[in-house]
């Protein structure tokens, strides 16, 4: 069940993030920054980190108790949101320029890979953990490619059907990176079992569910209660017409009388 749930969560977070970045493009100006911050929480927090934690719930080693280091787990969540936010702002600032897109993709991809392996380092168990460097490198490359594609989507995709399709693609890329990284991991149990510090996965579930619900509902309400994409486009066109009319009109005084 966990791979399916992880993919669904990644797609939902990605779709919400794309909706928010679409609004940011249409609104522009300083207000767009807040939409990008919301998108960072949606993609980084829900689409990436929550997907990662749900997928980790399916990880077990026969005969071993697994606990989670709470500070490291929290740090991995913080890292996911921050690097996605940095990538979004960098791509938005660069617009259509390829260098900004690639730079944002590399930065975000490396950050997401770092988040993944930081989250895996938070696993405490009475065992030795090793990683295959070739598979680790492959997972990092997948993360960079996935992040670059995701940022490209945030710059170009609009409309419900296109955003939905792009979110499904992003879900495949993000979960693919996660399970590739997990495949690089090998565990050998210690001969003598010792007490394992940390929190159980179940201890994270209630705060996780409550936190996701509050953030997701809040972001969805923001999208629903804000002007629709069609309304924003109509308003932008109306402002353009007014601007063009004002540029061609004679200068007038306070009462509307032409000067000179």
C-alpha positions as CSV (number, residue, x, y, z in Angstrom):
1,X,0.0,0.0,0.0
2,X,2.8,2.5,0.8
3,X,4.1,2.9,-2.8
4,X,0.6,3.6,-4.0
5,X,-0.1,6.1,-1.2
6,X,3.3,7.7,-1.6
7,X,2.6,8.2,-5.3
8,X,-0.9,9.7,-4.7
9,X,0.5,12.1,-2.1
10,X,3.3,13.2,-4.4
11,X,0.9,13.8,-7.2
12,X,-1.5,15.7,-5.0
13,X,1.2,17.9,-3.6
14,X,2.6,18.5,-7.1
15,X,-0.8,19.4,-8.5
16,X,-1.5,21.9,-5.7
17,X,2.0,23.4,-6.2
18,X,1.4,23.8,-9.9
19,X,-1.9,25.5,-9.3
20,X,-0.2,28.0,-7.0
21,X,2.7,28.7,-9.4
22,X,0.2,29.2,-12.2
23,X,-1.5,31.9,-10.1
24,X,1.9,33.5,-9.3
25,X,2.6,33.9,-13.0
26,X,-0.7,35.5,-13.7
27,X,-0.7,37.9,-10.7
28,X,3.0,38.9,-10.8
29,X,4.6,41.6,-8.7
30,X,5.3,41.2,-5.0
31,X,2.1,39.3,-4.4
32,X,3.4,36.5,-6.5
33,X,6.1,35.8,-3.9
34,X,3.5,34.5,-1.4
35,X,2.0,32.2,-4.0
36,X,5.5,30.8,-4.6
37,X,6.0,30.3,-0.9
38,X,2.7,28.3,-0.8
39,X,3.9,26.3,-3.8
40,X,7.1,25.5,-1.9
41,X,5.1,24.1,1.0
42,X,2.9,22.1,-1.4
43,X,5.6,20.6,-3.5
44,X,8.4,20.4,-1.0
45,X,6.3,19.6,2.1
46,X,3.5,17.5,0.7
47,X,4.7,16.3,-2.7
48,X,8.2,15.3,-1.6
49,X,8.8,15.0,2.1
50,X,5.4,13.6,3.1
51,X,5.7,11.1,0.1
52,X,9.1,10.2,1.5
53,X,7.9,9.5,5.0
54,X,4.8,7.5,3.8
55,X,7.1,5.4,1.7
56,X,9.5,4.9,4.6
57,X,6.6,3.4,6.6
58,X,6.8,0.4,4.2
59,X,10.5,-0.1,5.0
60,X,11.3,-2.9,7.5
61,X,14.0,-5.3,8.4
62,X,13.0,-8.7,9.7
63,X,13.7,-9.0,13.4
64,X,14.8,-5.4,13.8
65,X,13.1,-2.5,15.6
66,X,13.3,0.8,13.6
67,X,13.1,4.2,15.3
68,X,13.4,7.7,13.9
69,X,15.7,10.5,15.0
70,X,13.2,13.3,15.5
71,X,15.6,16.3,14.9
72,X,17.0,14.8,11.7
73,X,13.5,13.9,10.4
74,X,12.3,17.5,11.1
75,X,15.5,18.9,9.4
76,X,14.8,16.8,6.3
77,X,11.3,18.3,6.1
78,X,12.7,21.8,6.5
79,X,15.3,21.1,3.8
80,X,12.7,19.9,1.3
81,X,10.6,23.1,1.6
82,X,13.6,25.4,1.5
83,X,15.3,23.9,-1.6
84,X,12.1,23.8,-3.5
85,X,11.4,27.4,-2.6
86,X,14.8,28.4,-3.7
87,X,14.4,26.6,-7.0
88,X,11.0,28.2,-7.6
89,X,12.2,31.7,-7.0
90,X,15.3,31.2,-9.1
91,X,13.3,29.8,-12.0
92,X,10.6,32.6,-11.7
93,X,13.3,35.3,-11.6
94,X,15.0,33.9,-14.7
95,X,11.8,33.5,-16.7
96,X,12.5,31.7,-19.9
97,X,16.3,31.8,-19.6
98,X,17.7,28.3,-19.7
99,X,20.6,29.0,-17.3
100,X,18.2,29.9,-14.5
101,X,16.1,26.9,-15.1
102,X,19.0,24.5,-15.1
103,X,20.6,26.2,-12.1
104,X,17.3,25.9,-10.2
105,X,17.0,22.3,-11.2
106,X,20.5,21.4,-10.1
107,X,20.1,23.2,-6.8
108,X,16.6,21.8,-6.1
109,X,17.6,18.3,-7.2
110,X,20.7,18.1,-5.0
111,X,18.6,19.5,-2.1
112,X,15.9,16.9,-2.6
113,X,18.5,14.1,-2.8
114,X,20.1,15.5,0.4
115,X,16.6,15.5,2.1
116,X,16.1,11.9,1.1
117,X,19.4,10.7,2.5
118,X,19.1,12.9,5.6
119,X,15.8,11.2,6.2
120,X,17.3,7.8,5.7
121,X,20.1,8.8,8.1
122,X,17.4,9.5,10.7
123,X,16.7,5.7,10.8
124,X,17.9,4.1,14.0
125,X,18.3,0.4,14.2
126,X,20.7,-2.2,15.6
127,X,22.4,-2.8,12.2
128,X,25.1,-1.5,9.9
129,X,23.8,0.4,6.9
130,X,25.8,0.7,3.6
131,X,25.0,2.3,0.2
132,X,25.9,1.4,-3.3
133,X,27.7,4.5,-4.7
134,X,26.6,3.8,-8.3
135,X,22.9,3.6,-7.4
136,X,23.2,6.6,-5.1
137,X,24.7,8.6,-8.0
138,X,21.8,7.4,-10.2
139,X,19.2,8.6,-7.6
140,X,20.9,12.0,-7.5
141,X,20.8,12.3,-11.3
142,X,17.1,11.3,-11.2
143,X,16.4,14.0,-8.5
144,X,18.1,16.7,-10.6
145,X,16.2,15.7,-13.7
146,X,12.9,15.5,-11.9
147,X,13.5,18.9,-10.3
148,X,14.4,20.5,-13.6
149,X,11.3,19.1,-15.3
150,X,9.1,20.2,-12.3
151,X,10.5,23.8,-12.5
152,X,9.8,23.8,-16.3
153,X,6.2,22.8,-15.6
154,X,5.9,25.6,-13.0
155,X,6.9,28.1,-15.7
156,X,4.7,26.9,-18.5
157,X,1.8,24.6,-17.5
158,X,-1.7,26.1,-16.9
159,X,-5.2,24.8,-17.2
160,X,-6.7,21.9,-15.1
161,X,-6.0,19.1,-17.5
162,X,-2.4,20.1,-18.2
163,X,-1.7,20.7,-14.5
164,X,-3.2,17.3,-13.6
165,X,-1.1,15.5,-16.3
166,X,2.1,17.3,-15.2
167,X,1.4,16.4,-11.6
168,X,1.1,12.7,-12.4
169,X,4.5,12.9,-14.3
170,X,6.1,14.7,-11.3
171,X,4.7,12.0,-9.0
172,X,6.4,9.3,-11.0
173,X,9.7,11.2,-11.0
174,X,9.7,11.9,-7.3
175,X,8.7,8.4,-6.1
176,X,11.1,6.9,-8.7
177,X,14.0,8.9,-7.1
178,X,12.9,7.7,-3.6
179,X,12.8,4.0,-4.4
180,X,16.0,4.2,-6.4
181,X,17.7,5.7,-3.4
182,X,16.2,2.9,-1.2
183,X,17.5,0.3,-3.6
184,X,21.0,1.6,-2.9
185,X,20.7,0.7,0.7
186,X,21.8,-2.6,2.3
187,X,21.4,-3.5,6.0
188,X,23.4,-6.1,8.0
189,X,22.1,-6.8,11.5
190,X,24.4,-6.7,14.5
191,X,25.0,-9.9,16.3
192,X,24.0,-8.4,19.6
193,X,20.8,-6.4,19.7
194,X,20.8,-3.1,21.6
195,X,18.1,-0.7,22.7
196,X,17.3,1.7,19.8
197,X,16.7,5.4,20.6
198,X,14.2,7.6,18.8
199,X,10.5,7.7,18.0
200,X,8.3,5.1,16.4
201,X,6.8,5.7,13.0
202,X,3.4,5.6,14.5
203,X,4.3,8.5,16.7
204,X,4.7,10.7,13.6
205,X,1.4,9.7,12.1
206,X,-1.1,11.9,14.0
207,X,1.0,15.1,13.8
208,X,1.7,14.3,10.2
209,X,-1.9,13.8,9.3
210,X,-3.0,16.9,11.1
211,X,-0.3,19.1,9.7
212,X,-0.8,17.9,6.1
213,X,-4.6,18.4,6.5
214,X,-4.2,22.0,7.8
215,X,-1.7,23.0,5.2
216,X,-3.4,21.4,2.3
217,X,-6.9,22.7,3.2
218,X,-5.5,26.2,3.7
219,X,-3.7,26.2,0.3
220,X,-6.8,24.8,-1.4
221,X,-9.0,27.4,0.1
222,X,-6.6,30.1,-1.0
223,X,-6.8,28.8,-4.6
224,X,-10.6,28.4,-4.5
225,X,-11.3,31.8,-2.9
226,X,-8.9,33.7,-5.2
227,X,-10.0,34.9,-8.6
228,X,-10.0,32.2,-11.3
229,X,-7.4,32.0,-14.0
230,X,-9.9,33.2,-16.5
231,X,-10.8,36.2,-14.3
232,X,-7.1,37.0,-13.8
233,X,-6.4,36.9,-17.5
234,X,-9.4,39.1,-18.3
235,X,-8.3,41.6,-15.7
236,X,-4.8,41.7,-17.1
237,X,-6.1,42.3,-20.6
238,X,-8.3,45.1,-19.3
239,X,-5.4,46.8,-17.6
240,X,-3.4,46.5,-20.8
241,X,-6.1,48.2,-22.7
242,X,-6.4,51.0,-20.1
243,X,-2.6,51.5,-20.2
244,X,-2.6,51.7,-24.0
245,X,-5.5,54.2,-23.9
246,X,-3.8,56.3,-21.2
247,X,-0.5,56.5,-23.3
248,X,-2.4,57.8,-26.3
249,X,-4.6,60.2,-24.4
250,X,-3.8,63.9,-23.8
251,X,-2.7,65.0,-20.3
252,X,-5.6,66.2,-18.2
253,X,-6.0,68.1,-15.0
254,X,-7.7,67.0,-11.8
255,X,-11.1,67.6,-13.3
256,X,-10.5,65.8,-16.6
257,X,-9.9,68.9,-18.7
258,X,-7.1,68.6,-21.3
259,X,-4.0,70.6,-20.4
260,X,-2.5,73.1,-22.9
